[in-house]
């Protein structure tokens, strides 16, 4: 069954570097770049 509701969704991506925040202790072992993906959906009742 499909509910006819008002819905809004968004996708966002970002890449941050650990070294920008001083988190480079394990730099040779761990990647410096961290990819972040966010997905959100809101529904109005």
PDB file of N, H, CA, C and O in Angstrom:
ATOM      1  N   UNK A   1       0.836  -1.172   0.000  1.00  0.00           N
ATOM      2  CA  UNK A   1       0.000   0.000   0.000  1.00  0.00           C
ATOM      3  C   UNK A   1       0.887   1.243   0.000  1.00  0.00           C
ATOM      4  O   UNK A   1       1.845   1.322   0.769  1.00  0.00           O
ATOM      5  N   UNK A   2       0.581   2.184  -0.832  1.00  0.00           N
ATOM      6  H   UNK A   2      -0.197   2.120  -1.457  1.00  0.00           H
ATOM      7  CA  UNK A   2       1.341   3.424  -0.930  1.00  0.00           C
ATOM      8  C   UNK A   2       0.625   4.507  -0.130  1.00  0.00           C
ATOM      9  O   UNK A   2      -0.556   4.780  -0.346  1.00  0.00           O
ATOM     10  N   UNK A   3       1.358   5.116   0.795  1.00  0.00           N
ATOM     11  H   UNK A   3       2.317   4.894   0.971  1.00  0.00           H
ATOM     12  CA  UNK A   3       0.802   6.216   1.591  1.00  0.00           C
ATOM     13  C   UNK A   3       1.142   7.524   0.899  1.00  0.00           C
ATOM     14  O   UNK A   3       2.311   7.790   0.619  1.00  0.00           O
ATOM     15  N   UNK A   4       0.158   8.324   0.626  1.00  0.00           N
ATOM     16  H   UNK A   4      -0.791   8.107   0.854  1.00  0.00           H
ATOM     17  CA  UNK A   4       0.376   9.612  -0.043  1.00  0.00           C
ATOM     18  C   UNK A   4       0.709  10.663   1.013  1.00  0.00           C
ATOM     19  O   UNK A   4      -0.184  11.333   1.531  1.00  0.00           O
ATOM     20  N   UNK A   5       1.991  10.805   1.329  1.00  0.00           N
ATOM     21  H   UNK A   5       2.716  10.260   0.908  1.00  0.00           H
ATOM     22  CA  UNK A   5       2.475  11.749   2.334  1.00  0.00           C
ATOM     23  C   UNK A   5       3.490  12.683   1.676  1.00  0.00           C
ATOM     24  O   UNK A   5       4.118  12.335   0.677  1.00  0.00           O
ATOM     25  N   UNK A   6       3.634  13.865   2.252  1.00  0.00           N
ATOM     26  H   UNK A   6       3.123  14.148   3.064  1.00  0.00           H
ATOM     27  CA  UNK A   6       4.665  14.796   1.792  1.00  0.00           C
ATOM     28  C   UNK A   6       6.009  14.318   2.338  1.00  0.00           C
ATOM     29  O   UNK A   6       6.181  14.153   3.545  1.00  0.00           O
ATOM     30  N   UNK A   7       6.958  14.099   1.425  1.00  0.00           N
ATOM     31  H   UNK A   7       6.818  14.233   0.444  1.00  0.00           H
ATOM     32  CA  UNK A   7       8.266  13.578   1.801  1.00  0.00           C
ATOM     33  C   UNK A   7       9.344  14.427   1.147  1.00  0.00           C
ATOM     34  O   UNK A   7       9.201  14.871   0.008  1.00  0.00           O
ATOM     35  N   UNK A   8      10.422  14.646   1.887  1.00  0.00           N
ATOM     36  H   UNK A   8      10.538  14.285   2.812  1.00  0.00           H
ATOM     37  CA  UNK A   8      11.569  15.397   1.381  1.00  0.00           C
ATOM     38  C   UNK A   8      12.821  14.584   1.693  1.00  0.00           C
ATOM     39  O   UNK A   8      12.980  14.101   2.814  1.00  0.00           O
ATOM     40  N   UNK A   9      13.700  14.429   0.726  1.00  0.00           N
ATOM     41  H   UNK A   9      13.571  14.821  -0.185  1.00  0.00           H
ATOM     42  CA  UNK A   9      14.922  13.666   0.942  1.00  0.00           C
ATOM     43  C   UNK A   9      16.136  14.419   0.420  1.00  0.00           C
ATOM     44  O   UNK A   9      16.025  15.293  -0.440  1.00  0.00           O
ATOM     45  N   UNK A  10      17.291  14.066   0.955  1.00  0.00           N
ATOM     46  H   UNK A  10      17.382  13.357   1.654  1.00  0.00           H
ATOM     47  CA  UNK A  10      18.532  14.727   0.552  1.00  0.00           C
ATOM     48  C   UNK A  10      19.686  13.734   0.677  1.00  0.00           C
ATOM     49  O   UNK A  10      19.730  12.928   1.606  1.00  0.00           O
ATOM     50  N   UNK A  11      20.602  13.805  -0.260  1.00  0.00           N
ATOM     51  H   UNK A  11      20.566  14.459  -1.015  1.00  0.00           H
ATOM     52  CA  UNK A  11      21.853  13.050  -0.217  1.00  0.00           C
ATOM     53  C   UNK A  11      22.996  14.052  -0.204  1.00  0.00           C
ATOM     54  O   UNK A  11      22.965  15.049  -0.926  1.00  0.00           O
ATOM     55  N   UNK A  12      24.002  13.787   0.616  1.00  0.00           N
ATOM     56  H   UNK A  12      24.027  12.977   1.203  1.00  0.00           H
ATOM     57  CA  UNK A  12      25.163  14.668   0.672  1.00  0.00           C
ATOM     58  C   UNK A  12      26.419  13.817   0.839  1.00  0.00           C
ATOM     59  O   UNK A  12      26.393  12.774   1.492  1.00  0.00           O
ATOM     60  N   UNK A  13      27.506  14.271   0.247  1.00  0.00           N
ATOM     61  H   UNK A  13      27.527  15.118  -0.284  1.00  0.00           H
ATOM     62  CA  UNK A  13      28.791  13.599   0.413  1.00  0.00           C
ATOM     63  C   UNK A  13      29.846  14.638   0.757  1.00  0.00           C
ATOM     64  O   UNK A  13      29.753  15.797   0.355  1.00  0.00           O
ATOM     65  N   UNK A  14      30.842  14.206   1.500  1.00  0.00           N
ATOM     66  H   UNK A  14      30.918  13.264   1.826  1.00  0.00           H
ATOM     67  CA  UNK A  14      31.948  15.089   1.866  1.00  0.00           C
ATOM     68  C   UNK A  14      33.204  14.243   2.022  1.00  0.00           C
ATOM     69  O   UNK A  14      33.131  13.049   2.312  1.00  0.00           O
ATOM     70  N   UNK A  15      34.332  14.862   1.829  1.00  0.00           N
ATOM     71  H   UNK A  15      34.392  15.832   1.594  1.00  0.00           H
ATOM     72  CA  UNK A  15      35.616  14.217   2.067  1.00  0.00           C
ATOM     73  C   UNK A  15      36.426  15.119   2.981  1.00  0.00           C
ATOM     74  O   UNK A  15      36.615  16.301   2.694  1.00  0.00           O
ATOM     75  N   UNK A  16      36.902  14.556   4.082  1.00  0.00           N
ATOM     76  H   UNK A  16      36.749  13.596   4.315  1.00  0.00           H
ATOM     77  CA  UNK A  16      37.761  15.320   4.985  1.00  0.00           C
ATOM     78  C   UNK A  16      39.107  14.613   5.074  1.00  0.00           C
ATOM     79  O   UNK A  16      39.215  13.416   4.808  1.00  0.00           O
ATOM     80  N   UNK A  17      40.123  15.370   5.449  1.00  0.00           N
ATOM     81  H   UNK A  17      40.035  16.342   5.664  1.00  0.00           H
ATOM     82  CA  UNK A  17      41.458  14.805   5.621  1.00  0.00           C
ATOM     83  C   UNK A  17      41.776  14.738   7.106  1.00  0.00           C
ATOM     84  O   UNK A  17      41.622  15.726   7.824  1.00  0.00           O
ATOM     85  N   UNK A  18      42.217  13.583   7.564  1.00  0.00           N
ATOM     86  H   UNK A  18      42.343  12.780   6.981  1.00  0.00           H
ATOM     87  CA  UNK A  18      42.569  13.406   8.972  1.00  0.00           C
ATOM     88  C   UNK A  18      43.653  14.393   9.400  1.00  0.00           C
ATOM     89  O   UNK A  18      43.624  14.909  10.517  1.00  0.00           O
ATOM     90  N   UNK A  19      44.592  14.647   8.523  1.00  0.00           N
ATOM     91  H   UNK A  19      44.616  14.227   7.615  1.00  0.00           H
ATOM     92  CA  UNK A  19      45.714  15.523   8.861  1.00  0.00           C
ATOM     93  C   UNK A  19      45.262  16.957   9.133  1.00  0.00           C
ATOM     94  O   UNK A  19      45.954  17.689   9.841  1.00  0.00           O
ATOM     95  N   UNK A  20      44.119  17.373   8.588  1.00  0.00           N
ATOM     96  H   UNK A  20      43.557  16.779   8.013  1.00  0.00           H
ATOM     97  CA  UNK A  20      43.599  18.718   8.865  1.00  0.00           C
ATOM     98  C   UNK A  20      43.208  18.877  10.329  1.00  0.00           C
ATOM     99  O   UNK A  20      43.139  19.997  10.835  1.00  0.00           O
ATOM    100  N   UNK A  21      42.951  17.758  11.014  1.00  0.00           N
ATOM    101  H   UNK A  21      43.007  16.848  10.603  1.00  0.00           H
ATOM    102  CA  UNK A  21      42.514  17.790  12.403  1.00  0.00           C
ATOM    103  C   UNK A  21      43.567  17.216  13.346  1.00  0.00           C
ATOM    104  O   UNK A  21      43.280  16.954  14.514  1.00  0.00           O
ATOM    105  N   UNK A  22      44.766  17.024  12.852  1.00  0.00           N
ATOM    106  H   UNK A  22      45.000  17.237  11.903  1.00  0.00           H
ATOM    107  CA  UNK A  22      45.860  16.527  13.677  1.00  0.00           C
ATOM    108  C   UNK A  22      45.765  15.039  13.990  1.00  0.00           C
ATOM    109  O   UNK A  22      46.464  14.551  14.878  1.00  0.00           O
ATOM    110  N   UNK A  23      44.922  14.319  13.284  1.00  0.00           N
ATOM    111  H   UNK A  23      44.354  14.715  12.563  1.00  0.00           H
ATOM    112  CA  UNK A  23      44.754  12.881  13.519  1.00  0.00           C
ATOM    113  C   UNK A  23      45.609  12.104  12.522  1.00  0.00           C
ATOM    114  O   UNK A  23      45.098  11.292  11.751  1.00  0.00           O
ATOM    115  N   UNK A  24      46.904  12.360  12.546  1.00  0.00           N
ATOM    116  H   UNK A  24      47.319  13.020  13.172  1.00  0.00           H
ATOM    117  CA  UNK A  24      47.796  11.725  11.576  1.00  0.00           C
ATOM    118  C   UNK A  24      48.819  10.801  12.239  1.00  0.00           C
ATOM    119  O   UNK A  24      49.887  10.551  11.681  1.00  0.00           O
ATOM    120  N   UNK A  25      48.494  10.300  13.419  1.00  0.00           N
ATOM    121  H   UNK A  25      47.626  10.504  13.872  1.00  0.00           H
ATOM    122  CA  UNK A  25      49.416   9.426  14.138  1.00  0.00           C
ATOM    123  C   UNK A  25      49.734   8.159  13.345  1.00  0.00           C
ATOM    124  O   UNK A  25      50.885   7.723  13.306  1.00  0.00           O
ATOM    125  N   UNK A  26      48.726   7.570  12.717  1.00  0.00           N
ATOM    126  H   UNK A  26      47.791   7.924  12.749  1.00  0.00           H
ATOM    127  CA  UNK A  26      48.913   6.345  11.948  1.00  0.00           C
ATOM    128  C   UNK A  26      48.848   6.628  10.448  1.00  0.00           C
ATOM    129  O   UNK A  26      48.346   5.808   9.679  1.00  0.00           O
ATOM    130  N   UNK A  27      49.348   7.774  10.041  1.00  0.00           N
ATOM    131  H   UNK A  27      49.755   8.440  10.665  1.00  0.00           H
ATOM    132  CA  UNK A  27      49.245   8.217   8.649  1.00  0.00           C
ATOM    133  C   UNK A  27      49.777   7.199   7.628  1.00  0.00           C
ATOM    134  O   UNK A  27      49.135   7.010   6.596  1.00  0.00           O
ATOM    135  N   UNK A  28      50.891   6.552   7.860  1.00  0.00           N
ATOM    136  H   UNK A  28      51.413   6.705   8.700  1.00  0.00           H
ATOM    137  CA  UNK A  28      51.341   5.594   6.841  1.00  0.00           C
ATOM    138  C   UNK A  28      50.410   4.377   6.711  1.00  0.00           C
ATOM    139  O   UNK A  28      50.327   3.771   5.642  1.00  0.00           O
ATOM    140  N   UNK A  29      49.720   4.026   7.785  1.00  0.00           N
ATOM    141  H   UNK A  29      49.787   4.518   8.653  1.00  0.00           H
ATOM    142  CA  UNK A  29      48.872   2.831   7.783  1.00  0.00           C
ATOM    143  C   UNK A  29      47.452   3.133   7.337  1.00  0.00           C
ATOM    144  O   UNK A  29      46.883   2.392   6.535  1.00  0.00           O
ATOM    145  N   UNK A  30      46.876   4.212   7.848  1.00  0.00           N
ATOM    146  H   UNK A  30      47.338   4.813   8.500  1.00  0.00           H
ATOM    147  CA  UNK A  30      45.493   4.584   7.524  1.00  0.00           C
ATOM    148  C   UNK A  30      45.464   5.644   6.435  1.00  0.00           C
ATOM    149  O   UNK A  30      46.381   6.458   6.324  1.00  0.00           O
ATOM    150  N   UNK A  31      44.429   5.631   5.649  1.00  0.00           N
ATOM    151  H   UNK A  31      43.684   4.970   5.739  1.00  0.00           H
ATOM    152  CA  UNK A  31      44.268   6.647   4.602  1.00  0.00           C
ATOM    153  C   UNK A  31      44.033   8.016   5.237  1.00  0.00           C
ATOM    154  O   UNK A  31      43.389   8.115   6.281  1.00  0.00           O
ATOM    155  N   UNK A  32      44.546   9.058   4.616  1.00  0.00           N
ATOM    156  H   UNK A  32      45.070   8.978   3.768  1.00  0.00           H
ATOM    157  CA  UNK A  32      44.365  10.421   5.115  1.00  0.00           C
ATOM    158  C   UNK A  32      42.958  10.927   4.806  1.00  0.00           C
ATOM    159  O   UNK A  32      42.385  11.672   5.601  1.00  0.00           O
ATOM    160  N   UNK A  33      42.401  10.537   3.676  1.00  0.00           N
ATOM    161  H   UNK A  33      42.867   9.932   3.031  1.00  0.00           H
ATOM    162  CA  UNK A  33      41.071  11.013   3.272  1.00  0.00           C
ATOM    163  C   UNK A  33      39.987  10.099   3.840  1.00  0.00           C
ATOM    164  O   UNK A  33      40.094   8.873   3.796  1.00  0.00           O
ATOM    165  N   UNK A  34      38.943  10.730   4.372  1.00  0.00           N
ATOM    166  H   UNK A  34      38.856  11.725   4.407  1.00  0.00           H
ATOM    167  CA  UNK A  34      37.783  10.001   4.890  1.00  0.00           C
ATOM    168  C   UNK A  34      36.564  10.478   4.117  1.00  0.00           C
ATOM    169  O   UNK A  34      36.256  11.669   4.105  1.00  0.00           O
ATOM    170  N   UNK A  35      35.876   9.553   3.474  1.00  0.00           N
ATOM    171  H   UNK A  35      36.126   8.585   3.483  1.00  0.00           H
ATOM    172  CA  UNK A  35      34.664   9.886   2.725  1.00  0.00           C
ATOM    173  C   UNK A  35      33.451   9.705   3.628  1.00  0.00           C
ATOM    174  O   UNK A  35      33.322   8.690   4.313  1.00  0.00           O
ATOM    175  N   UNK A  36      32.565  10.693   3.624  1.00  0.00           N
ATOM    176  H   UNK A  36      32.670  11.517   3.068  1.00  0.00           H
ATOM    177  CA  UNK A  36      31.350  10.661   4.434  1.00  0.00           C
ATOM    178  C   UNK A  36      30.154  10.762   3.493  1.00  0.00           C
ATOM    179  O   UNK A  36      30.110  11.632   2.624  1.00  0.00           O
ATOM    180  N   UNK A  37      29.196   9.876   3.672  1.00  0.00           N
ATOM    181  H   UNK A  37      29.232   9.169   4.379  1.00  0.00           H
ATOM    182  CA  UNK A  37      27.959   9.905   2.881  1.00  0.00           C
ATOM    183  C   UNK A  37      26.782  10.015   3.841  1.00  0.00           C
ATOM    184  O   UNK A  37      26.653   9.219   4.770  1.00  0.00           O
ATOM    185  N   UNK A  38      25.927  11.004   3.611  1.00  0.00           N
ATOM    186  H   UNK A  38      26.032  11.651   2.855  1.00  0.00           H
ATOM    187  CA  UNK A  38      24.751  11.226   4.451  1.00  0.00           C
ATOM    188  C   UNK A  38      23.497  11.105   3.603  1.00  0.00           C
ATOM    189  O   UNK A  38      23.437  11.618   2.486  1.00  0.00           O
ATOM    190  N   UNK A  39      22.512  10.434   4.137  1.00  0.00           N
ATOM    191  H   UNK A  39      22.561  10.018   5.045  1.00  0.00           H
ATOM    192  CA  UNK A  39      21.207  10.341   3.485  1.00  0.00           C
ATOM    193  C   UNK A  39      20.156  10.625   4.543  1.00  0.00           C
ATOM    194  O   UNK A  39      20.198  10.069   5.640  1.00  0.00           O
ATOM    195  N   UNK A  40      19.213  11.496   4.206  1.00  0.00           N
ATOM    196  H   UNK A  40      19.179  11.948   3.315  1.00  0.00           H
ATOM    197  CA  UNK A  40      18.160  11.851   5.154  1.00  0.00           C
ATOM    198  C   UNK A  40      16.830  11.930   4.419  1.00  0.00           C
ATOM    199  O   UNK A  40      16.759  12.337   3.260  1.00  0.00           O
ATOM    200  N   UNK A  41      15.801  11.537   5.112  1.00  0.00           N
ATOM    201  H   UNK A  41      15.859  11.207   6.054  1.00  0.00           H
ATOM    202  CA  UNK A  41      14.452  11.628   4.561  1.00  0.00           C
ATOM    203  C   UNK A  41      13.520  12.078   5.678  1.00  0.00           C
ATOM    204  O   UNK A  41      13.571  11.553   6.791  1.00  0.00           O
ATOM    205  N   UNK A  42      12.679  13.041   5.377  1.00  0.00           N
ATOM    206  H   UNK A  42      12.638  13.467   4.473  1.00  0.00           H
ATOM    207  CA  UNK A  42      11.720  13.558   6.355  1.00  0.00           C
ATOM    208  C   UNK A  42      10.319  13.437   5.782  1.00  0.00           C
ATOM    209  O   UNK A  42      10.103  13.593   4.580  1.00  0.00           O
ATOM    210  N   UNK A  43       9.378  13.157   6.659  1.00  0.00           N
ATOM    211  H   UNK A  43       9.553  13.031   7.636  1.00  0.00           H
ATOM    212  CA  UNK A  43       7.994  12.993   6.232  1.00  0.00           C
ATOM    213  C   UNK A  43       7.107  13.889   7.082  1.00  0.00           C
ATOM    214  O   UNK A  43       7.255  13.936   8.303  1.00  0.00           O
ATOM    215  N   UNK A  44       6.203  14.589   6.452  1.00  0.00           N
ATOM    216  H   UNK A  44       6.083  14.551   5.460  1.00  0.00           H
ATOM    217  CA  UNK A  44       5.248  15.435   7.158  1.00  0.00           C
ATOM    218  C   UNK A  44       3.950  14.659   7.314  1.00  0.00           C
ATOM    219  O   UNK A  44       3.358  14.218   6.329  1.00  0.00           O
ATOM    220  N   UNK A  45       3.515  14.496   8.553  1.00  0.00           N
ATOM    221  H   UNK A  45       3.996  14.854   9.353  1.00  0.00           H
ATOM    222  CA  UNK A  45       2.255  13.783   8.813  1.00  0.00           C
ATOM    223  C   UNK A  45       1.061  14.673   8.586  1.00  0.00           C
ATOM    224  O   UNK A  45      -0.077  14.236   8.759  1.00  0.00           O
TER     225      UNK A  45
END
